[in-house]
Structures are given as C-alpha cells and as structure tokens.
Amino acid sequence: MTSFLTAERVEQDSKPHDTRRLRLFSGTSNPALAHEIASYLGVPDGPRVIKRFADGELYIQIQESIRGCDVFLIQPTCAPVNDHLMELLIMVDACRRASARQITAVIPYYGYARADRKTAGRESITAKLVANLLAQSGVDRVLAMDLHSAQIQGYFDIPCDHIYGSPVLVDYLSARDLGEMVVVSPDVGGVARARAFAKRMHDAPLAIIDKRRSDHNVAESLTVIGDVAGKTAVLIDDMIDTGGTICQGARLLRREGARRVLACATHAVFSPPAIERLSEPGLLEEVLVTNSIPISDERSFPQLKVLSVAKMLGEAIWRIHEESSVSSMFR
C-alpha cells in the first residue's frame, strides 16, 4: 500500500467488508481507471448501457437494482468536456430515479475549473455553473481530485471531498536518487501547492517562477526567485494543458543552472501542441502525471511516466461509504 494510507485504515482491513450496498458505475471517459478502482475495492463495475441516438443524444440505462444503495459514478470531465459532463448528469438522473440512497460523483478531473472567478467584465464563472448543474441533477456528494483552486469546494451546496494526487508523485520521487532537490512553482498562484509538496519531500527548498500571461494558454516566464543552480528542479502544477508554462519554466531553470529538470502534474490535459513541447530533447528529464485523465498511445512520449491514483480514489470511496474520515488519508 502507498504511504497515504494510515494506521486507521490498516486496522480496518482486519474487519469484514460489507459491500452489498456499494455500487460503482463508470462513464466512458476513463474506463481503465474505473476498472482499477473496482479491483481495489473488490466491487464490480456495474452493468449499464450507454449509447447515442442518430442525432447525437445520449441514452443511459442502469442494468441492475440500486434501490437503497450507495452509488459512486466515476467520470472525469475531460475532453470532450461537454459530452462527458452531460453523460455524468444523465447517469446521475438515472440513478436518482432508480431510488439510490446516496449518489456520489467521483470526478478525478473537474472540467471548467479554470473559470473559477471573474477577471474581466461579462465573464461567466463556469466552475460554479458546473457545481450547480451537478447539485440540481441529484448528486448528494462530490469526490474531486486536485481542483484548480481550493475555492471551488465552496461553490458546492452539497458536501465536496477534495483529495490530492501529490502523495502518489511523492512516493515515486522519494524512491529516486535526485540528489540536492528544489521544488519549483511555475507561477505565483501555485506557491501553496508547491510549498505543501516541498514539505512532503522532506522540507525541500522552494523556488518560484515569476510568470506573466498575455492571453489564454500563452505564458511568458520572466525570472526565478530562489536558488536552483546545480540542483534537481522539480516543477509542480495541478495540470499540464498546452505545456507552455512548464516548458518555458524548464528553459528558464536550465538557463539558471539547474542540473536536472523534472515536471510533475496530476492532470495530463495535453492539448496540442503539448506533446511536441514536452518531448523536446534535453529539456525535461521526466514528466510525471497521473491517470486521472486517460492518455492514449498517440499522446505518449519517451519522457512521460504515468502513475495510478486508483488506490487513492478507491480508498476515499470506501471511507465515504463507511462514513469515516477522508482527510486522515493525508495526515
């Protein structure tokens, strides 16, 4: 078991598990992750039919009785975001009408999270809109991983359990010989995340990249605050989208004398031209991501390492079902 599992859970392992009222159902966005979670819990991925009509409308039917059950719907709302979000909402409605006792939306990647505030006039706060849609569809609880900003938890008028992918990344890095290491935040907004990551990495020193954006998905890195010369620099972010922020940061760290540069992120969004940028020879030694978003063979490259968060999500699901603490997983 990975290090995020505490003694409390180890003690629970000796008790018989009653899974009769625990049901898992996966959408089409990441079936491989759902299968891993089901294997960890010893609960099958429930039978359901998901198909489209000729005009593109979705049809979903749950094919077993879930009356009085705790239902967990596993569906990251990754690209195509609108399709996967609508699929999740329809699954929720089907479960609510089938008299499920409690419906939990397990969303390893929460789409629209970057639109979490107004930065100009006449903008929508889409992260809040999605939260409203989920609550109105009949979701009783949300389990999300590494939200773009912690404030999104407050957008829900229902319980929202927020867990982190960093322990999986820390476990992997701790087993590596990285030498003298510095954790680097690619922008000022990610300092809290980087500081928490550095603390887990035996209180490693912290550096910050001062970054300016001229437009959406366009980043220009300016300077490094902190000492990175001769060290292994680990860039940490919640997601990698087009790769502009990470790659410009990596180039700056190389110019400042970093001996090795690694990039870590929970969500591998990888919108074009991310693959070309991240696979640039001599830039990044390794790119560590989790499987919160599925990564096809076409989007793989030599520096990429994908780590599984299935055990962590499975553990959180079990604790919610057993009505025990989720936050204690990270103490």
C-alpha positions in Angstrom: 0.0 0.0 0.0 1.1 3.5 -0.7 2.2 5.8 2.2 -1.0 7.9 2.2 -2.9 5.0 3.9 -2.9 5.5 7.6 -2.9 3.1 10.6 -6.6 3.7 10.9 -7.2 2.1 7.5 -4.8 -0.8 8.2 -6.8 -1.6 11.4 -10.0 -1.6 9.3 -8.5 -4.2 6.9 -8.9 -6.9 9.6 -12.7 -6.3 9.7 -15.0 -7.9 7.2 -16.1 -5.6 4.4 -19.8 -5.3 3.6 -20.1 -4.2 0.0 -23.7 -5.3 -0.5 -24.9 -1.7 -0.7 -21.8 -0.3 -2.5 -22.2 0.2 -6.3 -19.8 1.6 -8.8 -20.6 2.7 -12.3 -18.2 4.2 -14.8 -18.9 6.6 -17.7 -17.0 6.4 -21.0 -14.3 9.0 -20.2 -11.8 6.8 -18.3 -13.0 3.1 -18.0 -9.5 1.9 -17.3 -9.2 3.9 -14.1 -12.7 2.8 -13.1 -11.7 -0.8 -13.6 -8.6 -0.3 -11.3 -10.8 1.3 -8.6 -13.2 -1.6 -8.8 -10.4 -4.1 -8.5 -9.0 -2.3 -5.4 -12.5 -2.3 -3.7 -13.4 -5.8 -4.8 -16.6 -4.4 -6.3 -17.5 -4.9 -10.0 -18.0 -2.0 -12.3 -21.8 -2.1 -12.6 -23.6 -3.0 -15.8 -25.1 -0.1 -17.7 -25.9 0.8 -21.3 -24.6 4.0 -22.8 -25.3 4.7 -26.4 -26.2 7.5 -28.8 -29.1 8.2 -31.0 -28.6 9.2 -34.6 -28.7 12.9 -33.7 -26.1 12.5 -31.0 -28.4 12.4 -28.0 -27.2 10.1 -25.2 -29.2 7.1 -23.8 -28.2 5.6 -20.5 -29.7 2.8 -18.5 -28.5 1.2 -15.3 -29.0 -2.5 -15.6 -29.2 -3.7 -12.0 -31.2 -2.7 -9.0 -29.6 0.1 -6.9 -32.6 0.8 -4.6 -31.2 1.9 -1.3 -27.6 1.6 -2.4 -24.6 4.0 -2.1 -23.8 4.7 -5.8 -20.4 6.1 -7.0 -20.3 7.4 -10.5 -16.7 7.6 -11.8 -16.4 10.1 -14.6 -13.6 12.7 -15.1 -15.0 15.5 -17.2 -12.0 15.7 -19.6 -12.1 16.3 -23.3 -14.6 16.3 -24.9 -15.7 18.1 -21.7 -19.3 18.9 -22.7 -20.0 15.3 -23.8 -18.6 13.8 -20.6 -20.3 16.3 -18.4 -23.7 15.7 -20.0 -23.1 11.9 -19.7 -22.4 12.3 -16.0 -25.6 14.3 -15.4 -27.7 11.7 -17.2 -26.2 8.9 -15.2 -27.0 10.8 -12.0 -30.6 11.3 -13.1 -30.9 7.6 -14.0 -29.6 6.6 -10.5 -31.8 9.1 -8.7 -34.9 7.8 -10.5 -33.8 4.2 -9.6 -34.1 5.2 -5.9 -30.4 5.1 -5.0 -29.8 6.0 -1.3 -26.9 8.3 -2.0 -25.2 9.3 -5.2 -21.5 10.4 -5.2 -20.0 11.9 -8.4 -16.3 10.8 -8.4 -14.6 13.4 -10.7 -10.9 12.8 -10.8 -10.6 15.8 -13.2 -13.1 18.6 -12.8 -13.6 20.3 -16.2 -14.2 24.1 -16.4 -12.2 24.5 -13.1 -10.0 27.3 -14.6 -13.1 29.6 -14.9 -13.3 30.0 -11.2 -13.6 33.8 -10.9 -14.3 36.9 -13.0 -11.1 38.5 -14.3 -13.0 40.9 -16.7 -16.5 42.2 -17.3 -19.3 40.0 -18.6 -17.5 36.7 -18.0 -19.1 33.6 -16.6 -17.9 31.7 -13.6 -18.3 28.3 -15.2 -16.8 26.3 -12.3 -19.7 27.4 -10.2 -22.2 26.7 -13.0 -21.0 23.1 -13.2 -21.3 22.8 -9.5 -24.9 24.0 -9.7 -25.7 21.5 -12.5 -24.4 18.6 -10.5 -26.3 19.5 -7.4 -29.5 20.1 -9.4 -29.2 16.8 -11.2 -29.4 15.0 -7.9 -25.8 14.4 -6.8 -25.6 14.1 -3.0 -21.8 14.4 -2.7 -18.8 15.1 -4.9 -15.3 13.5 -4.7 -12.8 15.5 -6.7 -9.0 15.4 -7.1 -6.7 18.4 -7.2 -9.1 21.1 -8.1 -7.5 24.0 -9.9 -8.3 26.2 -6.9 -9.4 25.2 -3.4 -12.2 27.8 -3.5 -14.2 25.6 -5.9 -15.1 23.4 -2.9 -17.2 26.4 -1.7 -19.1 26.5 -5.0 -21.0 23.3 -4.0 -24.1 23.5 -1.8 -23.5 19.7 -1.2 -20.5 18.0 0.5 -17.4 18.1 -1.6 -14.4 15.8 -0.6 -11.2 17.2 -2.1 -8.2 14.8 -2.3 -4.7 15.2 -3.7 -2.6 13.3 -6.2 0.6 14.6 -4.7 1.2 11.6 -2.4 1.5 9.3 -5.4 4.0 11.6 -7.0 5.9 11.9 -3.7 6.1 8.2 -3.3 7.6 7.8 -6.8 10.1 10.7 -6.4 11.2 9.5 -2.9 12.4 6.2 -4.4 14.5 8.1 -6.9 18.1 9.4 -6.4 17.5 13.0 -7.1 20.5 14.5 -5.2 20.0 18.0 -4.0 16.5 19.0 -4.9 14.4 22.1 -5.1 10.7 22.2 -5.7 9.6 24.9 -8.2 6.2 26.6 -8.5 5.7 27.6 -12.2 3.8 30.7 -11.1 2.9 32.7 -8.0 -0.6 31.2 -7.9 0.8 27.7 -7.3 3.1 28.6 -4.4 0.8 27.0 -1.8 0.7 23.8 -3.8 4.5 23.8 -4.3 5.1 24.5 -0.6 2.9 21.6 0.5 4.7 19.3 -2.0 8.1 20.5 -0.8 7.1 19.8 2.8 6.3 16.2 1.8 9.7 15.9 0.1 11.5 16.2 3.5 11.2 20.0 3.6 13.0 20.6 0.3 13.7 24.2 -0.6 11.3 26.2 -2.7 11.7 28.4 -5.8 9.1 30.4 -7.7 9.0 31.4 -11.3 7.6 34.9 -12.0 5.3 34.4 -14.9 3.1 36.8 -17.0 0.3 35.8 -19.3 -0.5 37.8 -22.4 -3.5 35.6 -23.3 -5.2 32.3 -22.5 -2.8 29.4 -23.0 0.0 31.9 -23.7 2.6 32.2 -21.0 5.9 34.1 -20.7 8.3 33.2 -17.9 10.5 36.0 -16.7 12.7 35.2 -13.7 13.3 32.6 -10.9 13.0 33.6 -7.3 15.3 31.2 -5.4 18.4 29.2 -5.9 18.3 26.4 -8.4 21.9 26.3 -9.6 23.4 22.7 -9.6 20.2 21.2 -8.2 17.5 18.9 -9.4 14.5 21.2 -10.1 11.0 19.6 -9.8 8.3 21.7 -11.4 4.9 21.0 -9.8 1.5 22.0 -11.1 -2.1 20.7 -10.9 -2.3 20.2 -14.7 -0.4 20.4 -17.9 -2.6 21.7 -20.8 -0.6 23.0 -23.8 2.7 22.7 -21.9 3.7 26.4 -22.4 4.0 27.2 -18.7 6.0 24.1 -17.8 8.3 24.2 -20.9 9.1 27.9 -20.6 9.8 27.4 -16.9 12.1 24.4 -17.7 14.1 26.5 -20.1 14.5 29.3 -17.6 15.6 26.8 -14.9 18.2 25.4 -17.4 19.5 28.9 -18.0 19.7 29.5 -14.3 22.0 26.4 -13.9 19.6 23.6 -12.8 21.3 20.3 -13.2 18.2 18.3 -13.9 14.6 19.3 -14.5 11.5 17.2 -13.9 7.9 18.1 -14.3 5.0 16.8 -12.1 1.3 17.3 -12.5 -1.9 15.5 -11.5 -3.9 16.1 -14.7 -2.4 15.4 -18.1 -4.8 17.5 -20.3 -2.2 17.6 -23.1 -3.9 19.9 -25.6 -1.9 20.5 -28.8 1.0 21.3 -29.1 1.8 19.9 -25.6 3.3 16.6 -26.8 5.8 18.4 -29.1 6.8 20.8 -26.4 7.2 18.3 -23.6 9.2 15.8 -25.7 11.8 18.4 -26.7 15.2 16.7 -26.4 17.3 17.9 -23.4 14.5 20.0 -21.8 12.7 17.7 -19.3 14.3 14.6 -17.9 10.9 13.2 -16.9 7.3 14.3 -17.0 5.3 12.7 -14.2 1.5 12.7 -14.4 -1.4 10.5 -13.0 -4.1 8.6 -14.8 -6.9 10.9 -13.7 -7.2 11.6 -17.4 -6.7 8.7 -19.9 -3.6 9.0 -22.0 -3.7 7.2 -25.4 -0.7 5.7 -27.1 -0.7 8.6 -29.6 -0.2 11.1 -26.8 2.7 9.2 -25.1 6.4 10.2 -25.4 9.7 8.9 -24.0 9.9 11.3 -21.0 6.3 10.5 -19.9 5.7 8.4 -16.7 2.0 7.8 -15.8 1.2 6.9 -12.1 -2.0 5.4 -11.0 -4.3 7.1 -8.5 -6.8 4.2 -8.4 -5.9 3.1 -4.9 -6.2 6.6 -3.5 -9.6 7.1 -5.1 -10.7 3.6 -4.1 -9.7 4.3 -0.5 -11.6 7.6 -0.5 -14.7 5.9 -1.9 -14.5 3.2 0.8 -14.2 5.8 3.5 -17.2 7.7 2.3 -19.2 4.5 2.1 -18.1 3.6 5.6 -18.7 7.2 6.8 -15.2 7.5 8.1 -12.6 10.3 7.7 -11.2 11.1 4.2 -8.9 13.9 5.4 -6.9 11.5 7.6 -5.6 9.8 4.5 -3.2 12.8 4.1 -2.0 13.3 7.7 
